Amino acid sequence: QLELSKGYIYYHHLGGDGSDRFEVRLLDTNDRPNKSGKYSINIKIKSMVDIPPEPVPGMSRQLIVKETEVAFITKKHLAYTDAENGGELFYTVTSQPFFLTTTITIDAGRIIATEGATVPVKDPTVPPIQNFTQLDIETNKVAYMPPIEDMGPIRRHAQFIFTVSDKAGNKLVDQIFDITIIPVNNQIPHMSVKMIMM
């Protein structure tokens, strides 16, 4: 009893759900110990779902897109798995796309929903989304729309930050997604001078 009171005796579970049980018999310290009958100890095992989602190996977490196009974010770009729970995963955009340099004043684009759009196009009236699921990604319902304004002749690099969570509330925070935006039809203007001799 003293060992139990001091916490020296414990039950160790080896995995799985359900229940377990064991039997004990009590003895006292008499020269010929007095014995009790058998007591059954029943243990109900409650599973703990506490492992956060993990990135799928080979997933790039990056996208290359022309400035004039809207690009779907697919599972090759963004995919996590929940080995413990096996359920749906939820993404929350905690920071919409931003350029990595502070000298650019134009908007860095947005993450949008593409429900029902087979070929999404740039449209300034489409609002950004904050939440989507892994299933949304796998069914082409999430995309990145580059800035509406012309970016000029230089390739730009942007990022957005997100959290991914499972149904049990386990989260992986501050995940970074890289975006490279390629300029289109942006030749730097140049001047040519033609001299006419008279």
C-alpha positions as CSV (number, residue, x, y, z in Angstrom):
1,Q,0.0,0.0,0.0
2,L,2.9,2.4,0.8
3,E,4.4,1.8,-2.7
4,L,1.0,2.6,-4.2
5,S,0.7,5.8,-2.1
6,K,4.2,6.9,-3.1
7,G,3.4,6.3,-6.8
8,Y,5.9,3.5,-7.3
9,I,3.3,1.2,-9.0
10,Y,1.9,2.2,-12.3
11,Y,0.0,0.8,-15.3
12,H,1.7,1.0,-18.7
13,H,-0.5,0.8,-21.8
14,L,1.1,-0.7,-24.9
15,G,-1.3,0.9,-27.5
16,G,-4.7,0.5,-29.0
17,D,-8.2,1.6,-27.9
18,G,-10.7,-0.2,-25.7
19,S,-10.1,-1.6,-22.3
20,D,-7.9,-3.7,-20.2
21,R,-8.2,-5.5,-16.8
22,F,-6.2,-7.3,-14.3
23,E,-6.9,-9.1,-11.0
24,V,-5.3,-8.6,-7.6
25,R,-5.4,-10.4,-4.2
26,L,-4.7,-8.6,-1.0
27,L,-2.4,-10.0,1.8
28,D,-1.7,-8.8,5.2
29,T,1.6,-9.1,7.2
30,N,0.6,-11.9,9.6
31,D,2.9,-14.9,9.9
32,R,0.4,-16.8,7.9
33,P,-1.0,-14.0,5.7
34,N,-4.7,-13.5,5.6
35,K,-5.8,-13.4,1.9
36,S,-8.7,-11.6,0.3
37,G,-10.7,-12.9,-2.6
38,K,-9.7,-11.7,-6.1
39,Y,-10.4,-8.1,-7.1
40,S,-10.8,-7.1,-10.7
41,I,-9.4,-3.8,-11.8
42,N,-11.0,-2.6,-15.0
43,I,-9.2,0.0,-17.1
44,K,-10.9,2.1,-19.8
45,I,-8.4,3.3,-22.4
46,K,-9.0,6.7,-23.9
47,S,-6.9,7.4,-27.0
48,M,-5.0,10.6,-27.0
49,V,-4.8,12.3,-30.4
50,D,-2.0,14.7,-29.9
51,I,0.3,14.5,-32.9
52,P,0.1,17.5,-35.3
53,P,-0.2,17.0,-39.1
54,E,3.1,16.4,-41.0
55,P,4.2,17.5,-44.5
56,V,3.9,14.8,-47.2
57,P,7.3,13.9,-48.5
58,G,8.1,15.4,-51.9
59,M,5.5,18.2,-51.5
60,S,7.3,21.4,-52.7
61,R,5.4,24.2,-50.8
62,Q,6.2,26.5,-53.6
63,L,4.6,27.7,-56.8
64,I,5.9,29.4,-60.0
65,V,3.3,31.4,-61.9
66,K,3.2,33.9,-64.7
67,E,1.9,37.4,-63.6
68,T,-1.0,37.1,-66.1
69,E,-2.3,33.7,-65.0
70,V,-4.1,32.3,-61.9
71,A,-2.5,29.1,-60.7
72,F,-4.1,26.2,-58.9
73,I,-2.4,25.1,-55.7
74,T,-2.4,21.3,-56.0
75,K,-1.3,18.5,-53.7
76,K,2.2,18.5,-55.3
77,H,2.5,22.1,-54.0
78,L,0.8,21.7,-50.7
79,A,0.0,18.5,-48.9
80,Y,0.0,17.4,-45.3
81,T,-1.0,14.1,-43.7
82,D,-2.5,13.2,-40.3
83,A,-1.0,9.8,-39.5
84,E,-2.7,9.6,-36.1
85,N,-6.2,10.8,-36.9
86,G,-6.5,10.1,-40.6
87,G,-9.2,12.7,-41.1
88,E,-9.6,16.0,-43.0
89,L,-7.0,18.7,-42.6
90,F,-7.8,22.4,-42.3
91,Y,-5.6,25.3,-43.5
92,T,-5.8,28.8,-42.2
93,V,-4.0,31.6,-44.0
94,T,-2.5,33.7,-41.3
95,S,-0.8,36.1,-43.6
96,Q,-2.0,36.7,-47.2
97,P,0.8,36.8,-49.8
98,F,3.5,39.5,-49.3
99,F,6.6,40.4,-51.2
100,L,9.9,39.6,-49.5
101,T,11.2,43.1,-50.1
102,T,9.6,46.2,-48.5
103,T,10.4,48.5,-51.5
104,I,7.5,47.1,-53.6
105,T,4.3,49.0,-53.0
106,I,1.9,46.9,-55.1
107,D,-0.3,44.2,-53.7
108,A,1.3,40.7,-53.7
109,G,-1.8,38.9,-54.9
110,R,-4.1,36.6,-53.0
111,I,-5.2,33.1,-52.2
112,I,-8.7,32.6,-53.7
113,A,-11.4,29.9,-54.0
114,T,-12.0,28.6,-57.5
115,E,-15.2,26.6,-56.9
116,G,-16.9,26.1,-60.3
117,A,-14.1,27.8,-62.3
118,T,-12.4,25.5,-64.8
119,V,-10.0,28.2,-65.9
120,P,-9.8,31.0,-63.3
121,V,-8.8,34.4,-64.5
122,K,-7.5,37.5,-62.7
123,D,-10.4,39.5,-61.4
124,P,-10.0,42.3,-58.8
125,T,-13.5,41.6,-57.4
126,V,-12.6,38.0,-56.2
127,P,-12.0,38.2,-52.5
128,P,-9.2,36.4,-50.7
129,I,-10.0,33.3,-48.7
130,Q,-8.6,32.5,-45.2
131,N,-9.7,28.9,-44.8
132,F,-9.6,25.8,-47.0
133,T,-9.1,22.0,-46.6
134,Q,-6.8,19.4,-48.0
135,L,-9.8,18.1,-50.0
136,D,-10.2,21.6,-51.5
137,I,-6.6,21.4,-52.7
138,E,-7.0,18.0,-54.2
139,T,-10.2,19.0,-56.1
140,N,-8.7,22.2,-57.6
141,K,-10.7,24.6,-55.4
142,V,-7.8,26.8,-54.2
143,A,-5.5,29.0,-56.3
144,Y,-3.1,31.9,-56.2
145,M,-4.0,35.1,-58.1
146,P,-1.0,37.3,-58.8
147,P,-1.2,41.1,-58.4
148,I,-3.8,42.9,-60.6
149,E,-1.3,45.7,-61.3
150,D,1.6,45.2,-63.7
151,M,4.7,44.2,-61.8
152,G,7.3,45.5,-64.2
153,P,10.1,43.6,-65.8
154,I,11.6,41.9,-62.7
155,R,10.8,38.4,-61.4
156,R,9.2,38.8,-57.9
157,H,9.2,36.5,-54.9
158,A,6.4,36.4,-52.4
159,Q,5.2,34.2,-49.5
160,F,2.1,33.4,-47.6
161,I,2.0,32.0,-44.1
162,F,-0.5,29.4,-42.9
163,T,-1.5,27.0,-40.1
164,V,-2.6,23.4,-40.8
165,S,-4.7,21.6,-38.2
166,D,-6.6,18.3,-37.7
167,K,-10.0,17.6,-36.3
168,A,-8.6,17.1,-32.9
169,G,-7.2,20.6,-32.9
170,N,-3.6,19.7,-33.2
171,K,-1.8,22.5,-35.2
172,L,1.3,23.1,-37.1
173,V,1.8,26.9,-37.2
174,D,3.9,29.4,-39.1
175,Q,4.2,27.2,-42.3
176,I,5.6,29.2,-45.2
177,F,4.6,28.8,-48.9
178,D,6.9,30.4,-51.5
179,I,5.7,32.0,-54.7
180,T,7.7,33.1,-57.7
181,I,5.9,35.5,-60.1
182,I,7.3,35.7,-63.6
183,P,6.8,38.9,-65.6
184,V,5.1,38.6,-69.0
185,N,5.7,40.9,-72.1
186,N,7.8,43.2,-70.0
187,Q,10.7,44.3,-72.1
188,I,12.5,47.3,-70.6
189,P,11.9,50.3,-72.9
190,H,14.9,51.6,-74.8
191,M,15.6,54.5,-76.9
192,S,17.3,54.5,-80.3
193,V,18.6,57.6,-81.9
194,K,18.7,57.9,-85.7
195,M,20.9,60.6,-87.0
196,I,20.1,62.1,-90.4
197,M,22.9,63.9,-92.1
198,M,22.1,66.8,-94.4
